[in-house]
Amino acid sequence: QVQLVESGGGLVQPGGSLRLSCAASGSIFSINTMNWYRQTPGKQRELVATISRGGTTNYADSVQGRFTISRDNAQSTVYLQMNSLKPEDTAVYYCNADVATITYLRYVTYWGQGTQVTVQV
C-alpha cells in the first residue's frame, strides 16, 4: 500500500556532498516522523537523523553539523543533505516513515530499499 523509494546515493570523494531523497507513495493519509538510518556490513542499523511532521530535527552526534534533514509534506518526501563527507560515512542509507493510510488510520512504519553511499578517494 505504501512504498518508500530512495535516490541520490553514489560515489563521492572525502569532503564532498550528496543529497538523498526518499519519496513516499500509495494510499497515504498522513505521515508522522520520517527518519534516515544507515548500515554497514556486520553492524546494526544506526539512526542518522529524524524529523517530525512539524519540522523538529535530531541528529546522531557523528553527523551533527554536517548533515541536514528536511521534508516536503506536500510531496511526501524527506531529504538528507550530506556535506563534508568522510570515509566512515560509507554505508547503505535507508529512510523510514510512520504512515497512516486511507484504509488503516493508524501509523505503521515503512522502510525504503536503501541506497549506497561510498566515500573514498
C-alpha positions in Angstrom: 0.0 0.0 0.0 2.9 2.4 0.8 6.2 2.5 -0.9 9.3 4.5 0.0 11.9 5.0 -2.7 15.3 6.4 -2.0 17.6 8.0 -4.6 20.7 10.1 -4.7 23.3 7.7 -3.5 26.7 7.2 -5.2 30.4 7.6 -5.0 31.9 10.8 -3.7 35.4 11.9 -2.6 36.0 12.9 1.0 34.9 16.4 1.7 32.2 16.1 -1.0 28.4 16.3 -0.8 25.4 14.2 -1.7 21.7 14.8 -1.3 19.5 11.8 -0.7 15.8 11.8 -1.4 13.1 9.5 -0.2 9.6 9.7 -1.7 6.6 8.0 -0.2 3.7 6.9 -2.4 0.5 5.0 -2.1 -2.8 5.4 -0.2 -1.3 7.9 2.2 -3.5 9.7 4.7 -0.8 11.2 6.9 3.0 10.9 7.5 4.3 11.4 11.0 8.0 11.1 11.8 10.5 10.5 8.9 14.0 9.2 9.5 17.2 8.3 7.9 19.3 5.3 9.0 22.5 3.8 7.7 24.1 0.4 7.9 27.5 -1.1 7.2 28.2 -4.9 6.9 28.3 -6.6 10.3 26.9 -3.6 12.2 23.5 -2.7 13.4 21.4 -0.1 11.6 22.2 3.3 13.0 19.8 6.2 13.3 21.3 9.2 11.5 18.6 11.9 11.5 14.9 12.3 12.3 12.3 14.9 11.5 8.9 15.3 12.9 5.8 16.4 10.9 6.3 19.8 12.3 9.9 20.0 11.3 11.7 19.3 14.6 15.0 17.6 13.8 17.5 15.5 15.7 20.9 14.1 14.6 23.4 11.5 15.6 26.5 13.0 17.1 28.6 11.7 14.3 26.8 13.7 11.6 25.8 16.8 13.6 26.8 20.0 11.8 27.4 18.1 8.5 24.1 16.5 7.6 20.7 18.3 7.3 17.4 16.5 7.2 14.3 18.2 5.7 10.9 17.3 4.3 8.3 18.4 1.9 5.0 17.3 3.3 3.1 18.2 0.1 5.4 15.8 -1.8 5.6 13.2 0.9 9.4 13.4 0.6 12.2 13.5 3.0 15.7 14.7 2.1 19.2 14.2 3.6 21.8 16.8 2.6 25.2 15.4 3.4 28.2 17.7 3.4 31.8 17.3 4.4 31.5 13.6 3.8 34.0 11.2 5.4 35.0 7.6 4.5 33.3 6.5 7.7 30.0 7.8 6.3 30.1 4.9 3.7 27.0 2.8 4.2 23.7 1.8 2.8 21.3 4.6 3.7 17.6 3.8 4.4 14.7 6.0 5.0 11.7 5.1 7.1 8.4 6.8 7.9 5.4 6.4 10.1 2.5 6.4 7.7 -1.2 6.2 8.2 -3.1 5.0 5.1 -6.6 5.9 4.0 -7.8 2.4 4.8 -5.9 2.0 8.1 -5.9 5.2 10.1 -3.0 4.2 12.4 0.6 4.8 11.9 2.7 1.9 10.6 6.5 2.1 10.0 7.6 1.6 6.4 11.1 1.2 5.1 12.7 2.0 1.8 15.0 -0.4 -0.1 18.2 1.5 0.7 20.8 3.5 -1.4 24.5 3.0 -1.3 26.8 5.9 -0.3 30.5 5.4 -0.8 33.1 8.0 0.3 36.6 7.3 -1.0 39.4 8.8 -2.9 
